[in-house]
Amino acid sequence: MSSPRNDSEEPSSSSTEKRCIENDANDAGASGQQQAAKRRLSNTVIEISDTESDDSDVCAVNSYQASADEVKRIRRDYTSSSSSSSDYSSDSESPWEDDSIVVQDRYETKAKKAHLNPRANRMDDPNINPALKEQDVIERLTTHWSEDKDHTSEEVTLMCKPFKLCQLHNFLANPEIINNIVDDMNTLDWTRKKMDLYEFHQTTDLANLTWQRSIRGIYELLKTELKSWVSQVTGIELEGVSASCSLYGPGDHLLIHDDRLTDRRVAFILYLAPWQPPHRYHLFQNGGDDTNHKGARGAKGAWGGWSGWSRAMGGALELFARDAAGAPADVARRVYPANNMLAFFQVGKDSFHQVGEVLSMELPRLSINGWFHGPAPPPERPLPDSFPKLRLHSKLVVLQQWVESTYMSTRVRAQVQAQMERASEVCLRALLQPARAHALLAALAAPDVPWEPCDGRHQRRYERVSPAWLPALGEGHPVRALARLASSTAWARLLADCTDLALVSYCRLELQRWKRGDFTLLPTREQYQEPRLEAVLYLGVPEHPICGGQTVYVAPEEAEGEGAAGETGEALVTVPPVHNALNLVYCDAGAASFTKYLSKLTMRENERFYILTCTYSE
């Protein structure tokens, strides 16, 4: 599914160059006033494809665009290639293209070819399975939908908890045309979508793809027959459709959202999973068994329950239950991709869902997804979070016992201030004395520190030290002492020397614990309408490379106001996670931040690191 912000998705937000005090060279223009950094980086992308082997049988799309950092961090086994077109010929007269493997017959010594990817005639159009259009099937499904009752048959599965979702098995009567669609996808331009909520590849709306015959055929099917069929079953008035192709590579994801935007009424996903072997070659697999779901032919089919996608590969459509306040709680159900299956659900205040991180290093998660549109319900404005400003305290704090002597130097602080004037951000590495940093890590990992999930889990996911517990601690506890340091006037004077800001109050002081799968999204508009100084101190970050966890600063309203041209969403500043590094970022009104999703591919299950974050105001 997609971001709840606009139909075409929010596009990529590229990282800026990481800054620190040791790097005095800065190409930003000097300024005597604090401004949010507005430095740009090239959004260069490269194409990746497996050029050393014929992957046409094991990869739904054998060449697609990915960002350079994705290739370096995750897809190390790939090499760059300049070719982005399909290896298949669009004018072939054979329904079987040369997608084959050599297998040994168990009874004969002669090698045989097993054709794995049959294709439909290029002039054929996709057709809905006639079984789905039978009147008794429609009537049973309509009755169960209106009565909120689960229903399972060979053709459809309806699940009503945590919200109604319907799966149409064997959606297309001619499933071999899916390979034609994938061939057409190999000729498309893919755009990397990268923002706080998501990271994946996407095409333009299918309405704009007029010369790819198979894709045009599936779009016509969606906006005519399927739209009428869904409207009849759900009783929802539908007027139009928007759809695009999506490709999720390793590490790609789409975080919690409800899809509510303007006139979206029903969301749908058509899964295009990897090939399914023909009957006599059912032992050959390039994926794994998904015991939750039947294969394309159900339990009686030639290849049993194999759908080409396993749980271990991630990428499930995850449906969230809601708590008493109506906010998303835990994942209540997971639906894994299965070839030739179409899933749809009604968009509403309970339709919280996400696409889990794709963990497969071999196969992309490929789908056609979008919404049916209709008369829009009245909008509901969420209540903004409230973070009251607090006065800095004047209790005794000895900075020399905390901060490295380098940063106590007047000359060094002047250099830091000059960096802030140029770029509005600075990174102070090795800020805390090594003994202090070591003691803090030991204290944060101790069992006597109570951690609790943060509020608003659809906007942020991490654990924090209980705010109610911090003030009750004794003076000597390292965790309490760190919070006391960050809220003191002595600390504010140090920051003032580094930023030339007269800081008098603070808010949102948190000690956070991060593990894989954690994230924060952009806050509500009310939270970034005032100038402020944001301080982010990382502790215990692993030495090995990690994917995610960086704090990214953007100007959301500028991107929206610039329309399509502004949808590149380039980051103003990107703060990388580095152990014992304090990052100071001055934000003008209109600048907001989020912390990028921490990938499961590069963090072990038991690994943690910590973030001290606080916002200061003049």
N, C-alpha and C positions, 0 to 999 in steps of 0.2 A: 504494500500500500504506500501511502505517500505522506508527505508533510501536511499538517492541517493548515498550512499558510497559503499555498496557492496551487492551482491545478497543474502547473508545469514544473513543480518542485522548485525549491530554493537551490541555486547552483553552488558551485564550489567556492570554498573559502580557503585560499592558499596561505601557507605559513610564511611569515616574514623571517628575516635573518635574526638569529638569536644574538642578544647583546649582553655585554658584561662590562664591568668597570675596567678590566684589563685591556679591552679593545677601545682605544681612544679614537681610532679612525672612524669617522662617521660622515656619510655623504648627505645627511639631511641638512637643510638650510638652518643657519643659526637664527635663534629667536630669543627675544628678551621675555617672552611670555610663555607660560605653560600651555601646551596644546596636546591633544591626543595625537599620537604618532600617525602619520598618514604616508607611510612608506609602502611601496608596491614591489612585488616580486613577479617575475615572469611566471605565467601559468602554463609553462611548457609541459606537454605530455609526450609520452613515447608509446609506441605500439609494442606489444609483446605477443609472441606466439612461439609455440614449440616447433622449431624448424628442423630438428634432428630426427623426428619421427612423424609418421602419418597419424595424427590424432583425430582424424575425421570420425572415427568410430567411438571415441571416448570423450569427446569434448563437444558440447552443444554448439558453442561458438568458438572456432579455433583461432581467432585473432580478434583482439579488442584493445581499446586504449586504456591505459592505466597511468596514474601519476608516477613520477620517477621515484618518489619516496616509497610508494607501495612496492615497486619492483625491488628496490634495495633491501627493504625490511623483510618482505614476506616471500616474494616470488623469486628467490635467488636461483631457482633451477631453470628459469626462463632466460632466453637471450633476446636482444632487441631485433626487430625485423621491420623492414619498410613496407611490407605487404599487408594490406588490410582487407583484401578481397577474398571471396570464397574460392576454394579449389574446385568447386563443382561448376559444371557448364549448365547454363540456364536453358540451352536449346537441345538438351539430350532427349532422344526419343525413347530411351529405355526407362522402364519404371524402376529398374535397379541400377543405381550408379555403382562405380567401382569402389564401394566401401566393403572391404572384405578382410577376413583373417583366414589363415591356413590352420585347419584343425585335423587331427588324426582320428579317423573312424576307428571305433573300438573293435570292430570285426574285420576290417580290411586294412591293409598296409598302405593303400593308395591315399595320398593327401587330397582333401577336398576343400573347397572354398565355401565359407558360410557368409552369405550376404546379410549384413546386420542392419542396414539403413534403407529399407525400401522407400521409394518416393512415388507420389501420385503423378498422374499425367499433368504436365505443366498447365494445361488448359482447364483442369478441374477446379471447382470451387469447394471450400469446406462446407460440410453439411452437418446439422445437428442430428444426433442419434435419434432415429424414429421412435425408439422406445420411450424417450423422454417426452415425446409429444402425444403419447397415448392418453386418452381422456381419463382413464382410471388412475393413471400415475399422477396427472395434474390435480385431479380431485382429491386424492389422498393427501398429497403434499399441501394443497391449499387449506384443507381442513386442519391438518396438524400445525401448520404455520399460524393460523388464526387462533388456535386453542393453546399455543405454546407447549406442544407435546413433541417429544423426540419421535423420529421416524426413521427406519432403516429398511432399505430394499436393495435389490441388485442395481437399480438405476440411480438412486439418490440416498443420501444420508442427511438428516436434519438434526442438529444439536441445538438445544434451547438454552443451555447454561454454559458460560456466564451470560451470553447473549446469543440470539439466533444466528446460526451459520449453516448454510446448506452446501453440500458437496454433490456435484453432478459427475458421476463416474462414467467413463467412456463417452465423454461429451461429444466428440466428433465421430460421425459414422464412418469417416474415412481417415483414421488416425495417421496413415502414412503421409498425409499432406503436412503433418507437423514438421517432417524433415524438409519439405519444400519451404516452409515458413522459416526454418532455421537457416537454410541456404540464403534466403532473401535477407535475413538479419545480418549475414556476413558482408553484405554490400552496403550496410547503413553506416551513418556517422553516429558514434556513441559519444555522449557527453558525460564527463565525470561530475557527479553530484556529491558535494562534500560540504557539510554544514554541521551545526550542533546536533541536529536530530538524525542525520543519516549520512551514509557514505556508500555509494554504488554507482553503476553506469546506467544511463537512460537514453532513449531516442526521443526525437520529437513526437508530437501527437500523430497517431496513425492516420488522421485525416489529411496530413500533409504528405503521406507516402503514397503516391499515386501510380508509380510505375512498377513497384514490386507486386506482382500479381497475387501471390499467395497471401501476403500481408493485407493487401487491399480487400481480398476476399473475406478474411477473418473480420476485418473492420466492418464490412457491409453486413456480415452475419450478426455482429454485436449490436449494431444500431437498428436492426430491423427485427429479425426473428427472436433473438435472445431478449432484447428489451421488452417486446410484447409478452414473451413467456414469463419473464420475471415479474412484470407488472401484474399479470393475471394471477400468479401464485401468491404474491405478497399483498396484493390490493393497494399498492403504492402507485400513484400517478407518476409516470416517467415521460420525459420529453426529449431527452438527448443523451449523448454518450461522449466521454473523452477517455482516451486510452493511449498507452505507450508501451514500448518494450523495456524491460528492466533486466539487468545482468548484475548479479552479486558475486564478486570474486572473494578470495580468502580475506577474512577480516571485515568484510562489508556487513552493514547492518542498517536497521531502521528502528529507532527507539519508540517508546510508548507514546501513542497519540490516539485520537478518536475519529479522525478524518472529517470532523465537522467543519465545513467551510462553505459559505454561500448556499448554493442549491444542490449540493451533493446529497443523494438520497440512498443509493445502494452502491456498495463497493464490490468489485469482483477481481478475481485472479485466475487466469488460465495458465496452468503449469505445463512447461515444456521440459520434462525431465530427460535425462540421457536415454539412449536407445534401449529397447527391450528385445532380448534375443528371440528369434523365431522358435517354434515348438521343438524341433529336433536338436537345437543347440541351447536348450534352456539352462545348461550348466555353466555357460559362460556369462560372467558378470563384470561390469566395471563400476559397480556401486556396492550396495549392501542391502540386506533384507530390512524392511520396515514392518515390524510385526503388527503395528497399529492399523495398517491400511492394506487393502487388497490391491493386487496388481490391476492392470488395465482390463483383464478378463475375469477378475474376481477369483474366488477360491477354486472355481472349476476351470480356470484358464490354463493355457499350456505352460505358462511360467509361474503359476502359483501366486505367491504374495510379493514377488520381487517388483519393485517400482523404479529401480535405478537410483534411489536416493535413500541413504540410511540416517538414523538418528545421529550417529557420530559425525556426520557432515554438517550438522547445524542447519541454519536457514529455515527453521520452522516458523509458521504463522502462530504466534503465541497470543492467546486470549486471556485477558486479565479479569479476575473477579473484582468487585468493589467493596470498600469498607462501609461502615455506617454513615460516614460523611459523603459517600458517593465518589470518593477518590479511588484510583486503581490500587489494588492490594497485591496479591500474588498471582502468578500464572496458574490458571485453572485448567487450561487445555492447550495442547499443541497439535497442529496439523502440519504434517510433513509433505513436501512436494511429491506428487505422483503424476506420471505422464498422462496427458489427455484428461486431466481432472479440472473442472472449473468450480471454484468456491465463491460464494457471494454472501453478504450480510447487509442488514440495514444500518445505515449510519445514524448514530444517535448518541445521547449523553452516556450510555453504558457501553459503547463499542470501543473500549480501550484495547489496543492490540499492538504488537510489534513484530518485526522480522528479526529472529535471533541471528546472532553473528554466524556467518558462513565459515566453517572450519575446514572445509575440503580444500586441499592444495592442488587438486587435479581437475575437478569439475565445477563449472560455474552454475549458480542457481539462475535459471532462465525462465521468464514468464512474460505474459501480456496482461497488464493490469490497468484498472481505471475505475470510473464511476458512471453510473446512470444518474442523470440530473432530473430534477422536477421542481415543483413549487417549494420554495425555501421556507422552513419553519422560522418563527421569530428567534432572533439571536439571544444568547445568554452570555452576559459579560461576567467572567470569573472575578472573584474578589481578590484584590492585590495582596501580596504578602506585606506584613507590617514589621519593620525593623526600627525600633526607636533609637534615637541617638543618645549616647551616654557621655557624661563628662569624664575626662581623664583624671585619674587620682594622683595625689601628691605624696604617696607613701615612699619611703626610702627605697631606691633601687640603685645599685652600684653597677653601672654599665661596664666598668673595667673587669668585672667578674664574669661577664657574659660575652662581650664583643671582642673579636681579635684586635690586637693593638694597632694593626694597620689602619683600621677604620676610625681609630681615635685621633688620628693625625688631622690637623686643620688643613694641610695641603691636600690630602687625599679626599677629604670631604668637599673641598672646593672643586676638585676634578669631577667628583660625582655630580655636583650641582651643575657644572658646565655640560655634562652629558645629558642631564635631565632637561636643560634648557634647549638643547639641540633636538632631542628625540622624544622627550616626554616619558622616557622609560630607562631603567638601568637595572643591571643584575649585579648584586654584591655577593660574589662567591666566597665560600669558606668564612661566612660571617661570624658564626659562633665558635668559641674556643673548642678544640677537639674534645677535651674532657667533658665540657658541658653537653656537646652534641651526643657523645657516647652515653652519658648519664640519662639524657632525655629519651633516647631510643630504648634503653633498658626499662625506664619507667613506663613508657607508653605501651610496651609489650607485657608489662606485669599484669597479673590477674586482678589486682585491686582497683584498676581503672575501669569504670563501667562505660561501655560503649552502647549507643542506641542508634537505630536507623533514623536518618534525617526525615523531616516532614516533607510532604509533597513529593512522593516517590515517582510521580509521572514527570516531574520537572528536574529531579536530582536523585541520585542513588549513591550513597556512601554512608559510613558510620561516623558518629561524632562523640566526643566526650560529653556526657550529660551536662548541660548548662547549670542544672540545679545542684549537681555534685561538686562542681569546681569551687564555688565560694566556701564550701564546708570543709575544704582540705586544710591541713596544717600548713604553716608558712614554709616548712622545709621540703615539701613534696615538689619534685622537679616539674611535674606537669602544672601544678598550681602556680609555681614560680614563673613558668614561661607565660602563662596567661596574665599574671600580675605585671610582668615586664612589658608585654605588648599593650597594656592599657594604662601605662604610666606617663606622666609628664616628662620624665627623663628620657624615655624612649621617643616621645614626640619631639623633643629638642634635637635628638640625633637625626630624626627624619627631616626636621626643619632645616638643619645644616646641609642636608643632602638634596633638598628640593626647593628651598627658599619659600616654603609654605608655613603659615602660622596655624598649626593644627590645634584645635581645642576640643574636639569630640570624636567619638568613634562609634561604630555599630558593626554587627555581624562578625563578632570575634568568635571563631570556631577552631577547634582542634579536630581535624578530620582523619579518618583511617580509610585508605583506598585499597581495593582489591580488583581483580580482573572483572570486567563487566560494569564497573561504576562509571558515572558520568554526571554532568550537569548541563542543562539547556539554558538558552537565553532567558533572562528574567522578564517579568512583565514591564511594560513601558514606564510605570511609575517609579521603578527602582533605578533608572538611569537618566533621570531628567535633571540631576544636579551635578556640578563639578565635584570631583572627589579624588583622593589618592588611595589606590588599592595596593596592599602589601600581601605578598604570597611567599611563604617560606616553606620549602620542601625539605623533608627529613627522611632518611632511610631509603631513598630511591635505589633500586637495584643497579649494579654496575653494568650488567649486560643490557643491550638495546631493548627498548620497549616501544610498543606502538600505542599511542594515545597518552592521556594524562597531562598534556600540555594545556595551559590556559590561553585562550584565544580571545582577542579584543576586536570587535567589529562595530560598524555603525549601521544597525538594522534599518533605521528609517531612511537613511540616505540611499541604501540599496533599493528599498521599495519605491522611493520617489523617482529614481532614475529609470524605472521600468526595465525593459529587457536589457538595456545597455548596462544598468547597474546591478544586474543579477549575477555578475561574476563574483560578488561577495568577497573581495579580497580582504584578508585580515590586515588590520592596522598594526597590531603587535601580536607576536606569539611568544609565550613564556614557556621554555622547555623545563621538564622536571629534572632537576639536578640536586643531589644531596647537599644540604647545608648552604643553599643559595637563597638569598632574599631578593625578590623581584619587586621593584617599585614602579607603578604605572600611574601616571596622571591622566585622568579621564575627563574630557569635556562633557558637557551635557549632551546626551545622544549617543555616547559610546557605551557599549555593554560587553560583558565577557561571559564565556562559558568554558568548562573544562571538558576536553575531548574524551569520548568513550575510550576506556582502557581495554585494549584487545585481549581476548583469552589466548590468542596464539603466542604471545610473547611474555605472559605472566603465568608462573606456576600457581597451582591452586592455593597453596599455603603462603604465597608471597604477599606482603603488605608494604605500603609506605604511608607517610603522614604529611599533612599539609596544615600549616597554621595560616589562616587567612583573616584579614581585618580591613575594614574600610574607614578611612579618616577624612574629616571635613574641617574646613577653616571656620 
